[in-house]
Amino acid sequence: MGFKTANMAAVVRFNSANSSNFLDAYEMYLHDTVQSSLNRPKSRTFAPSSFRCARKNWFRLRGTTPDVVQVPDLSLQHTAEVGTARHTAIQSKLSKMLGQDWIDVETYLSGIPDYPYDYTIQKAGFESRISIQYPPIKFACDGIVRWNNKLYLLEIKTSEYNSWEELTDPKSVHMDQVMCYSTLLQLPDVLMLYEDRQYGGMKCYEEHFSIDDMIHVKNKFDYIMEMVDHNLAPEKLPHADYMCRNCEYQKKCTEWG
């Protein structure tokens, strides 16, 4: 009679029938919740976090349904939730440290003469969620701060330790996103605060975006919307790019060539 070797890694995850069933039920709930979210059509708006990829934003503006995900990656959801929690903690501490130099985003925008965009703002804790009608876009502003008598857009990023340790400048993959925020908020100066998720180490880098940078962003908005109107797929990122590998439109993107 043969005996099957036990999978010890699985066995040590619980120590009774009840603990096993409880764990299974919770993981199934997580699976169903994440899968439902991933398979929902996205808002027909630009997403600054994926602004590097014109093709992905083109799919969003068209209201394309994402590829069906059979087995969602729960680790990505966990990482996103950890990042959100750390954003809140950092914002809370900075607002107390800065006092009146932690600037209310709505007050800032209402004070810009002839601000060119129709917008609405929803407050979510220390974060401001901004919706602009044209170009159609939704994004969250981590904060605006006054430091040494100068206004800065604050962008908070969390990172795995090894990636954070190697940083000597802002990550290039973040620049299009932040340039997008900078353009829409008319704030050319940015402080990018990076936190190591494992040990809490911090690094901060100052960036300045030029008029030409902002014109580039506006032209890209116009280009993608024009491609939507003409039903032409814009260029996409190389398949080896991490954003492409994790994209919810992979299959549909392949169909468009």
C-alpha angles and dihedrals in degrees: 000000000000125000124214115228112242119240097238093188089062095041095056091056090080139010105204142029091257095050089047093051092045091052092046092051093050094046091049090051091051091047094051094044094050093042092051090051094048094049095050118103111258124240112275091246139101115269111214091200089066098032089120088074114062091186094057092050089047089057090049094051090050091053092240115180110239121246113277109262113211098183112024119208102244091187090068090053090048091051091050092050092048089050092051092050092049091048090056093048093049093046091050093053094044093050090054093045094048100038108178090007089069095089124215107237095214092051090049094051094045088054095058109103112236094355101196100217133078104226146165127205131210119192116222107179107294092344127089118213109206126197119192120193098210122052084027104238142141125196143153121240113214091204150297118241137185111222124173089351093304129110117235135183107232118219118183121201129180121205143180112266098250092049092045093048091058094052117119095153136012113294110266090225089065098052099083091051094050093043087055092054091045092053096048094045093042090232110134095180120074137182111206111200116196122194127192105231094210104051104008098245115162136214127177130197130186120220133183124200120206131220087258090055090054093047088053090055093049091047090051091053089052093045095053093046090049090052089052091052091050095042091237121140113233124219119292136211120268111275091241091063111108091230090056093047091053097038120131090216099055097122095042091046090055090052090057091052 
